[in-house]
C-alpha cells in the first residue's frame, strides 16, 4: 500500500501482549464496532452479540488471547490504560455471570463459548486475520461488520481502503521507498530522524513528538526492568519457565536492584566485555517478550511478537554505549520510518508474511536506529536495515500451541543481535559498494511472503508447531 501517511506513533503503539495482530488488532476492532453501533442504532438496541473469527485468528486465537481481547474491548476497556493486574478479575466476572456490559454501560447476555465462534476452516479473501461482529437488535434487525487485523495493531474494515484507517495529511517529505529518503536527504542535508520529525510535526508540535516518543521509551524500559525481575512460569499450558530474571540475577551476582536506574548502574559497574554484553542483550529481549507472553503492557515495535528487539538494542546502546535520551529520540524516529517502508512495500503481519515480517522488520528497524545514533550516514542506516532483513528472509511463523512463546521469545534475542551486527557491518562499510538496496530487500521479502506456504504463516499447522510433543488442546 503506497502513498500512506504513516506516523511513527502508528508503528510504535502502547498495548497489551501477546500479539499485535491477534490481541491488539481484535481489541481495536471491537472498539470500532461499538462506535459503529453507538452511531447507528445505539447500544441499548443490542439484544445479542456474536463474534466470528476466521483464518489465523481462529487457528491461533486462543493461544494469542484473541477471545480475551475481544471481551475486554467490548466491555469498554482500553489496552493503553487498563490495569493489567485486574484483567483476570474482569474476565472471570464476565464468564461467571454470562453477562457483558457493552462499553461498560449496557448489559446483555454473553456466553464466551457460544458467542465467540472459531471458524478454523474458513479464511476471508482480503487477509488471514478476519473478525466479524454480528449484533442482533431488538427493533433494528441485524448489524454486521467485518474487520481485518493486518499487523502491528492496524485494523481495516471490510470494503474500505486501508488508507482510510490512517490519519492522512499531506506531508512535507512523503516517503514510500528508501530512495525517497535518500532523495530528501540529498536535497535538504537532513538525517533520517530530522526528515521524519518534520513529517511528524504535521500531526503534533515538536515538543509533543519528543515527549510522546520518550514516553514510548519509558514504557519499553519499564517492561525490560519488570521482565528482568519476575520469576515463574508463563501462562498458556507450555509451562515455559521465565529466564530473564534468572539471567539478570546471575550477571549481577544476586545483587538486589529496587528500580531501573539502580539496575542500570549495577550492570555498568560489572564490565563491558563481549560475552557480558551479549548476555545482557539476550536478557533485555527475553524480559520484554516474557512480559508480552504474560498479557503485560508492551510497546508494539512494530508488532508484539517482535516487541523485544528494539527495546533490547536501545537498552544496549544506553547501558554500554552511553546513549542519551536524545539518542533514543533519534533512534525511534529513524526506526519508525524503516518500519513504515516495510509496511507500505511488504507487510508487518506474520499471518501474511511469516516471521520475516515481524522479527525481520524489527531487526531492520533496530539496525537503522542504532546506526543513526552511532554516527552512521543515511546511506549506512539504510544499508544496516537491508543487511538485517536480508538474513531473516524466509523465516516462518510456527508458534507452538498458538502461543507467542516457542520459538518467538528466543527469536527476539536473535533479532536484536543481528541488528547490532548489521549496524557494525554497515558502519565499517562503504554503501557505494553495496549490491543490494533496502528497496530490493523489501520487494524480495514481499515476494517471499507470497510464495510461502500458508501453513507457515501463524497457523500452527507446520514447523515447530507440529514437531514437538504438545497439542493445541493442552494449551
C-alpha positions in Angstrom: 0.0 0.0 0.0 1.6 3.2 -1.2 1.0 6.9 -0.6 0.1 6.4 3.0 0.9 9.0 5.6 2.1 6.7 8.5 3.2 8.3 11.7 5.9 6.9 13.9 3.2 6.5 16.5 1.3 4.2 14.2 4.4 1.9 14.2 5.0 2.2 18.0 1.9 1.7 20.0 1.4 1.0 23.7 -0.8 -2.0 24.2 -1.2 -5.5 25.9 0.5 -8.7 24.9 0.9 -11.2 23.5 0.1 -10.2 19.8 -0.4 -7.0 18.0 -2.4 -8.8 15.2 -4.2 -11.3 17.3 -4.7 -9.3 20.5 -4.4 -5.5 20.0 -6.0 -5.6 16.5 -9.1 -7.5 17.5 -9.3 -5.3 20.7 -9.4 -2.2 18.5 -11.8 -3.8 16.1 -14.2 -4.5 19.0 -13.9 -0.8 20.0 -14.6 0.3 16.4 -17.7 -1.9 16.2 -19.1 -0.5 19.4 -18.5 3.0 18.0 -20.4 1.9 14.9 -23.3 0.6 16.9 -23.5 3.8 19.0 -23.6 5.9 15.9 -26.3 3.9 14.2 -28.8 2.0 16.4 -27.5 2.8 19.9 -26.0 0.2 22.3 -29.3 -0.1 24.2 -30.8 -1.7 21.0 -28.5 -4.7 21.1 -30.1 -7.9 22.3 -27.4 -10.4 21.4 -23.8 -10.2 20.0 -21.8 -12.9 18.2 -18.2 -12.7 17.1 -16.8 -14.9 14.3 -13.0 -15.4 14.0 -11.6 -16.5 10.6 -8.3 -17.9 9.4 -5.3 -17.3 11.5 -7.3 -15.6 14.2 -9.3 -18.8 14.6 -6.4 -21.2 14.4 -4.2 -19.5 16.9 -6.6 -17.1 18.5 -6.9 -18.9 21.8 -3.1 -19.0 22.3 -2.8 -15.3 21.4 -5.7 -14.2 23.6 -8.0 -13.0 20.8 -11.1 -14.0 22.7 -9.8 -12.1 25.8 -9.0 -9.0 23.7 -12.5 -9.0 22.1 -14.2 -9.4 25.5 -12.2 -6.6 27.1 -12.7 -4.3 24.1 -16.5 -4.9 24.1 -16.5 -4.2 27.8 -15.2 -0.7 27.3 -11.6 -1.2 28.4 -8.6 0.2 26.5 -5.3 -1.6 26.1 -3.3 1.6 26.9 -5.0 2.3 30.2 -6.4 -0.9 31.5 -4.9 -2.1 34.8 -3.3 -5.4 33.7 -3.5 -6.7 37.2 -7.3 -6.5 37.1 -7.7 -8.3 33.7 -8.3 -11.8 35.2 -10.9 -10.5 37.6 -12.7 -8.6 34.9 -12.8 -11.7 32.7 -13.8 -14.1 35.4 -16.7 -11.9 36.3 -18.0 -11.8 32.7 -17.6 -15.5 32.2 -19.2 -16.5 35.5 -22.1 -14.1 35.2 -22.6 -14.8 31.5 -23.2 -11.1 31.1 -21.2 -8.4 29.4 -21.7 -4.6 29.7 -21.1 -3.1 26.2 -18.7 -0.2 26.6 -19.3 -0.6 30.4 -22.8 0.7 30.0 -25.4 -1.7 28.5 -25.6 -5.3 29.9 -26.5 -8.2 27.6 -26.4 -11.9 27.9 -23.0 -13.2 26.8 -21.5 -16.8 26.9 -18.0 -16.9 25.6 -18.1 -20.5 24.4 -21.2 -19.8 22.4 -20.8 -16.2 21.3 -17.2 -16.3 20.2 -17.0 -18.7 17.3 -13.7 -20.0 16.0 -14.1 -20.9 12.3 -11.0 -23.0 11.8 -11.6 -23.9 8.2 -12.7 -20.6 6.9 -10.5 -17.7 5.7 -11.7 -14.5 4.2 -10.0 -13.4 0.9 -8.7 -10.0 1.9 -6.5 -11.1 4.8 -6.0 -14.2 7.0 -6.9 -12.3 10.2 -10.6 -11.7 9.8 -13.1 -10.9 12.5 -16.9 -10.4 12.1 -19.2 -8.9 14.7 -22.9 -9.5 14.4 -25.3 -7.6 16.6 -28.9 -8.8 16.8 -31.0 -5.8 17.7 -34.4 -5.5 19.4 -36.0 -3.4 16.7 -33.3 -2.6 14.1 -32.6 -6.1 12.8 -29.1 -7.2 12.4 -25.9 -5.0 12.3 -22.8 -6.8 10.9 -19.3 -5.6 10.3 -16.2 -7.4 9.3 -12.7 -6.2 10.1 -9.1 -7.4 9.3 -6.2 -7.1 11.7 -3.4 -6.5 9.2 -0.5 -6.5 11.6 1.1 -4.1 14.1 -2.3 -3.3 15.6 -3.6 -1.8 12.3 -7.3 -2.6 11.6 -9.1 -2.3 8.3 -12.8 -2.5 7.9 -14.1 -4.7 5.1 -14.9 -2.7 1.9 -12.8 0.3 3.0 -9.4 1.4 1.7 -6.7 0.7 4.3 -5.7 4.4 3.8 -9.0 5.4 5.3 -7.9 3.9 8.6 -4.8 6.0 8.9 -4.7 9.8 9.5 -3.5 11.0 6.1 -2.4 14.6 5.9 -0.1 15.9 3.2 3.4 15.5 4.4 6.3 17.9 3.6 8.5 14.8 2.8 6.4 11.9 1.5 8.2 8.6 1.7 7.2 5.3 0.2 10.6 3.8 -0.6 14.1 4.1 0.8 15.1 6.0 -2.4 12.6 8.7 -1.3 14.6 9.1 2.0 17.8 9.4 0.1 16.3 12.0 -2.3 15.1 14.1 0.6 18.4 13.8 2.4 20.3 14.9 -0.7 18.0 17.9 -1.2 17.9 19.0 2.4 21.0 17.6 4.0 18.9 16.3 6.9 19.4 13.0 8.6 16.6 10.4 8.5 15.4 11.4 12.0 15.2 15.0 11.0 13.2 14.3 7.9 10.8 12.1 9.9 10.5 14.8 12.6 9.4 17.3 10.0 6.7 14.9 8.9 5.6 14.2 12.4 5.2 17.9 13.0 2.2 17.7 10.6 0.3 15.9 13.4 1.7 17.5 16.5 4.3 20.0 17.6 8.0 19.1 18.2 7.6 19.1 22.0 4.7 16.7 21.8 6.6 14.4 19.4 9.6 14.3 21.8 7.6 13.8 24.9 5.4 11.1 23.4 8.4 9.2 22.0 10.2 9.4 25.3 7.1 8.1 26.9 7.2 5.1 24.5 10.8 4.5 25.6 9.9 4.7 29.3 7.2 2.1 28.8 9.8 -0.1 27.0 12.4 0.2 29.7 9.8 -0.4 32.4 8.8 -3.6 30.6 12.5 -4.6 30.4 13.0 -4.0 34.1 9.9 -5.8 35.2 10.6 -8.7 32.9 14.1 -9.0 34.3 12.8 -9.1 37.8 9.9 -11.5 37.5 10.4 -15.2 38.0 7.9 -18.0 37.4 6.1 -20.0 34.6 4.5 -18.3 31.6 0.7 -18.9 31.2 -0.8 -21.0 28.4 0.0 -24.6 29.1 3.5 -25.0 27.6 5.0 -24.5 31.1 7.8 -22.3 29.8 10.0 -21.0 32.6 10.9 -17.4 32.6 14.7 -16.9 32.1 15.4 -13.2 32.0 15.2 -12.7 35.8 17.5 -15.7 36.5 20.0 -14.4 33.9 19.9 -10.9 35.4 20.5 -12.3 38.9 23.5 -14.3 37.6 25.0 -11.4 35.8 24.7 -9.2 38.9 25.7 -11.9 41.3 22.4 -11.7 43.0 22.6 -8.0 43.8 19.1 -6.6 44.6 18.1 -3.6 42.4 14.9 -1.7 43.5 14.5 0.4 40.4 15.6 0.8 36.8 18.4 3.3 37.5 20.0 1.2 40.2 19.8 -1.8 38.0 21.4 0.1 35.1 24.3 1.3 37.3 24.8 -2.2 38.7 25.2 -3.7 35.2 27.6 -1.0 34.0 29.9 -1.4 37.0 30.5 -5.1 36.3 32.1 -4.5 32.9 31.5 -4.3 29.2 33.2 -7.4 27.7 31.7 -9.0 24.7 30.2 -12.1 26.4 28.9 -10.0 29.2 27.3 -7.5 26.8 25.9 -10.3 24.7 24.3 -11.9 27.7 22.6 -8.6 28.7 21.2 -8.1 25.2 19.6 -11.5 25.4 18.3 -10.7 28.9 16.7 -7.5 27.7 15.0 -9.2 24.8 13.8 -12.2 26.8 12.5 -9.8 29.5 10.2 -7.9 27.1 8.8 -11.0 25.4 8.3 -12.9 28.6 6.2 -9.9 29.7 4.4 -9.9 26.4 3.6 -13.6 26.8 2.1 -12.8 30.2 -0.5 -10.3 28.9 1.5 -7.4 30.3 1.9 -3.9 28.9 4.4 -3.7 26.0 5.1 -1.4 23.0 4.2 -2.8 19.6 7.5 -2.4 17.7 6.3 -2.9 15.0 4.4 -6.0 16.4 4.1 -7.6 19.8 5.7 -10.9 18.8 8.8 -8.8 17.9 8.4 -6.3 20.7 11.7 -7.2 22.4 14.2 -6.4 19.6 14.1 -2.6 19.5 14.0 -2.2 23.3 16.9 -4.6 23.7 19.0 -2.7 21.1 18.2 0.7 22.6 18.9 -0.6 26.1 22.2 -2.0 24.8 23.1 1.5 23.5 22.1 3.2 26.7 23.8 0.8 29.0 27.0 0.1 27.1 27.5 2.9 24.6 26.5 5.8 27.0 23.4 6.5 25.0 21.3 9.5 26.0 17.5 10.3 25.8 18.3 12.4 22.7 19.8 9.2 21.1 16.6 7.3 22.0 14.5 10.1 20.4 16.6 9.9 17.1 16.7 6.1 17.2 12.9 5.8 17.4 12.3 8.3 14.6 14.8 6.5 12.3 13.5 3.0 13.2 9.9 4.1 12.8 10.4 5.2 9.2 12.1 1.9 8.3 9.1 0.1 9.7 6.8 2.3 7.7 8.6 1.5 4.5 8.2 -2.2 5.1 4.6 -1.8 5.9 4.0 0.0 2.7 6.1 -2.1 0.4 5.5 -5.6 2.0 3.9 -6.5 5.3 4.4 -6.5 9.1 1.9 -9.3 9.6 3.2 -12.8 10.3 -0.2 -14.1 9.0 0.7 -12.6 5.7 4.5 -13.0 5.5 5.7 -15.3 8.2 8.1 -14.3 11.0 10.3 -12.4 8.5 7.6 -9.8 8.7 7.9 -9.4 12.4 11.4 -10.3 13.7 12.9 -9.4 10.4 11.3 -6.0 10.2 12.0 -5.2 13.8 15.7 -6.2 13.4 16.0 -4.0 10.3 14.4 -1.1 12.2 16.7 -1.6 15.1 19.8 -1.8 12.9 19.0 1.5 11.2 18.2 3.2 14.5 21.4 2.0 16.1 23.5 3.1 13.1 21.9 6.6 13.2 22.9 7.2 16.8 26.3 5.6 16.3 27.4 8.3 13.8 26.4 6.5 10.6 25.3 8.2 7.4 21.9 8.0 5.9 23.3 5.5 3.4 24.8 3.4 6.2 21.5 3.4 8.1 19.7 2.0 5.1 22.5 -0.5 4.5 22.2 -1.7 8.1 18.4 -2.2 7.7 19.0 -4.1 4.4 21.6 -6.4 6.0 19.4 -7.2 8.9 16.4 -8.1 6.8 18.4 -10.0 4.2 19.3 -12.5 6.9 15.8 -13.0 8.0 14.3 -13.7 4.6 12.1 -16.7 4.6 11.7 -17.0 8.3 8.5 -18.9 9.0 5.9 -18.3 11.8 5.2 -21.5 13.6 4.2 -20.8 17.2 3.9 -23.9 19.3 0.4 -24.3 20.7 -0.5 -21.0 19.1 1.3 -19.2 21.9 3.8 -16.3 21.4 6.4 -18.3 23.4 8.2 -21.0 21.4 10.2 -20.1 19.3 9.0 -16.4 19.5 10.7 -15.3 22.7 14.2 -16.6 21.7 13.8 -15.2 18.2 13.8 -11.7 19.7 17.3 -12.3 21.1 18.4 -13.3 17.7 16.8 -10.3 16.0 18.5 -8.0 18.5 21.9 -9.5 18.0 21.6 -9.5 14.2 20.6 -5.8 14.4 23.7 -4.9 16.3 25.9 -7.0 13.9 24.2 -5.4 10.9 24.8 -1.9 12.3 28.5 -2.7 12.9 28.9 -4.1 9.4 27.3 -1.0 7.9 29.4 1.4 9.9 32.5 -0.4 8.7 31.4 -0.5 5.0 31.1 1.9 2.1 27.5 1.8 0.9 28.7 2.7 -2.6 29.9 -0.8 -2.9 26.6 -2.4 -1.8 25.0 -4.8 -4.3 21.6 -5.0 -2.6 19.5 -1.9 -1.7 16.9 -1.7 1.1 14.2 -1.4 -1.6 15.5 -4.6 -3.2 15.2 -6.5 0.1 11.7 -5.1 0.8 10.5 -6.3 -2.6 12.2 -9.6 -2.1 10.6 -10.0 1.3 7.1 -9.5 -0.1 7.8 -11.9 -3.0 8.9 -14.5 -0.4 5.8 -13.9 1.6 3.6 -14.5 -1.4 5.5 -17.7 -2.2 5.4 -19.0 1.4 3.1 -21.9 2.2 0.1 -20.7 4.3 0.9 -23.3 6.9 4.0 -21.4 7.9 2.1 -18.1 8.4 0.9 -18.1 12.0 -1.4 -21.0 11.7 0.5 -23.5 13.9 0.0 -26.1 11.2 3.6 -26.7 10.3 7.2 -26.4 11.5 8.0 -26.5 15.2 4.3 -26.2 16.0 3.7 -29.8 14.9 7.1 -31.3 15.6 7.4 -31.1 19.4 5.2 -33.1 21.7 2.5 -30.6 22.5 -1.0 -30.2 21.2 -3.3 -27.2 20.9 -5.7 -28.9 23.3 -3.1 -28.9 26.1 -2.9 -25.1 25.8 
